[in-house]
Amino acid sequence: MKYQTYPPHQDLSSMIQCYWTLEVESSESKEKQQIVPDGCMEMAFLLGDGIKRYVSETEFVMQPDAMVIGQITKPYTIEPVGYVNTIAVRFYPYGFSMIHNVPMFELSDRETDLRILFGEEKVTNILKDLKNSKSTEDRIQCIESFLFSVLNQKSNLERVVHLVMESLTETRGSTSIVSFLDHDPAKIRDLERKFLKRVGVSPKTLGKVIRLQTALKLMLEDEPNSLTQIAYDSNYYDQSHFIKDFRSLTGLNPKQFWQDKRFQLSTLFYQKK
């Protein structure tokens, strides 16, 4: 399993966290993988044999070869059907809204074919270019050309969304949105509507995901630490609060994180750079 990240073009760095590639030989890709939410949306191009996403224990859908994956807020299980060769864009939480005006909540917890969003011809062309490219650098240039062609310069976030997102990041997901907006119900509802449109999830859900990211990084850095200590260091009220959030977002218990093969891919994403 080969996973690699790459920085974005400077002019796209305000909306893109990184590009990443994943290559897995068919002999290694037989296990289901549980994807842990990270608060970001991703645009992925599948250049290998295809990937299933399970909608129940036994039912699945095949992911499109060119797709955007919306915010993940509940258990999300995938399984490669053979050789995996993927290149993807990891957007900041608000990033995808800069290139498309679809309400972001409509994309949550599923994959959406890019052809639906950008048209058959444009997506067919970029897939052809990606498959004909000789290197990762060439593929990144193809993706950046695509992004520049669809970038909507007029798409700007409202200031309040920026402020709340910055606060959530700085406090590792623990900002009190009620206090932030002076307990004004009208302001809170307005902020939630803007978050759903621009980010795809509510401020509360994004805060929950950011706290989980903090906990996962601590678990990977220092495995022997108790779950109670990790919970407190990640700004959870207590261990039971941590376990409850972990289960709601991944479908499993945090004690299974180190042993369960379904977390193998997520471990790569969260390991220390």
N, C-alpha and C positions, 0 to 999 in steps of 0.2 A: 504494500500500500504506500503510494508516494503522494504526499500532500505538500504543496508549495504555495506561498503567497507572494504577491508582487504589488508594488505601490502604484497608485493611479497617476495619470497625467496631472501636472500641477493645476491646470485649469479645471479639472474635474474633482480635485481633492476635497472640495467643500461638500460634495454629495456622495463620494465613494470612499469607503474605508480601505478596500483593497480588491485586487483580483486574486482568484485562487484556482489552482488546478488540482485534480485528483485522478490518479491512475491506479487501477486495481486489476490485477490479472484475474481471469475467470476462475482459476483454481483457488483464489483467495476470497472470492465474492459470493460465497454461498449463504452467509448468515444475514438475517434481518438486522437492520441498524435502527436504533432509536435516536432521533435527532433532538437535541436539547435546544429550546428557544434561546435566541441571543439578542432579541430586540431589533434585528435588522431584516430587511427584505433582500432577496437575492435574484439575480437574473442569470440563469444557467443554460448552457448549451451542452447537450449530451451527444458526444461524438462516438460513443461506444455501442454496446449491444442493448441498452435500454434499462430502465429502472421501474419497479413496481412501487406504488404507495398503497399501503393497506388502509382500507376504510372500516374494516372489522377484523376479527381474528383470521378469517379465511378469504374475505373479499378484497379485491384490490383494483386499482386503475393503473394503466401505464402512463407514466409521465411523458409529456410532449418533449421532442428533441430540442425545442427552444421555448423557454418558459420563464415566468417570474413566479417566485415562491413568496407568498405574502407572509405577514407576521404569523408566527406560530404561537398559539396560546394553549395547546392541549397536546396529548400524546401524538407523535408523528413518526410513523414507522415506514421504512423503505427497505427494498431488497433488490439488489442488482440481479439481472437475468444472465449475466455473463461478464465480458470484459467492460470495465468502466474507464472512460476517457472523457472527463468533464472539465470545462473551463467556465468560470462564473465570476460575476461581479457582486461584491458584497456592499450594498448601499448603507449609508447611515440611516437611522430610523425614518428621517424625512426625505431621503435622497431620491427615491423613485418618483415622488410627487413632483419633482422638478422636470421630469421628462414625460409625464403623462398625467392628465387631469381626472382619471377615474378615481372615485372615492376609495381610499386605500383599504377601508374595512371590507369592501367587496372582494378583496383578494386574500383575506386572512385565512389561514389554516388550509390552504390548497395551492395547487399550481394552476397557472393560467397560461394558455398558449400565447406566445408573443404575436402570432398571426392575427389573433382576435384584437389585440391592442394596436398593432402597427401595420397590419396589412400583409397579405400573402407575398407580394413581390419583394418588399424590403427584407422580410425575414428569410425568404428563400435565398436571396442574394448573400446575406451574411453567413448563412449556413454553408453555402457553396464555398465562399472565401475561406471560412474557418477550416473546412476539410481539405482545401488545397494548400493551406499554409504549411510551411516547412518547419516552423519553430514556434515556441510559446510567445516570443516577442512579436512575431508576425501576427499571431492570433489576437494579441492584446491590441495591436494597431487596428485590426479589423473591427474589434469591438468599440474602440474609441472613436473610430470614424462613424460607426453607427450611432453612438451616443451623441456626438456633436451634431449629427444630422437631425436628431429628434429632440434635442434639448430646447426646452421652452424658456427663453430668457425672462419672460414675464412672470414666471411661476415663482413667487416669493412667499416665504413663510411669514405669518403674522408674528409680531415681536413677542407676544406672550407665549407662543409655542416654543420659540427659541429659549426664552428665559426659563420656562419650566423644565425643558429638556436638559439645559445646562445644570440646573439645580438638581435634577434627578441623578445626573451623572456624577456630580461632585459629592453628593451625599450617598452614593451607591444605592439609589432607589428609595431612600427614606424620606424624601421631602413630603411634608403634609400639604397636599393640594388645597385643602380647606383653609388652612392658615395662610397659605400663600396668597389666596384671593379674598382674604378678610371675611371668610365665612359668608360670602355673598352667593346665594343659590343661583342667581341669574348668570353671574360670571363663571361659576363652576360649570353650569350646563353648556355655556358658550365655549369654554375651553375644551370640554369633552367632545363637542361636535367638531371643533377644529382639529383635535388630535385624531379622531376617527377618520376625518377626510385626508389629513396630511401625513399621518404616521401609520394609521391602520388599526391602532388599539387605543384604549383609554389611558390617561396618565397613570391610573392605579395599576393597570396590567403591565405597562412598560416598567414601572417601578418594581413590580414583582419579578419581572424577567431580569432586570439589572441586579437585584439582590441575589438571584440564583446564580448569575454569572460570577459574582464575587465569591460565593460559596464554592462553586466548582473549581475556581482557580486555587483557592486555599486547599481544597481536597487534593488537588494534583500536586501542589507544592509540598505538602506535609501530610502524607497519608495517615500516619499514626494518630494525628489529632482527633480528639473526641468530637462527635457531632454537636455536642452542646457548645464546645468552645468555638467551633466553626460557625454555628448559628449566631452566637453573640458577636463574633468578629465581623459577620456579614450584616449586622444590624437587624437581625430577626428578634422578635420579642423573647422567644425561647426555642428549645429544640423541637417541640411539637409544632410550632408555627413553621419552622424550616421544613420539617417532614411533610406537613400538609401542602405547602407550596410546591415542593419537589414532586410529590405524587400528582398534583393537579396539572403540572406542566409536562411531566415525562411519563406518567403512568406507572412508575416504579418507586421503590423505596431507596433513599440515598445510600443505604448500606450495600446495595447491589452494584453501586457505581463502579467499584474497583474490579469486581469479578465478572460482571455480565458482559458478554461479547457484543451485545447490542449497543453498548456505549463506546465501542472501539473508535468509531469515526468521530464522535463528539469529543473524545479524549484528545484526538489530534487537533481539533479546532481550539481547544481550551488550554493546551499545554503551553508552558512558558516559552516565549520566542527567544 
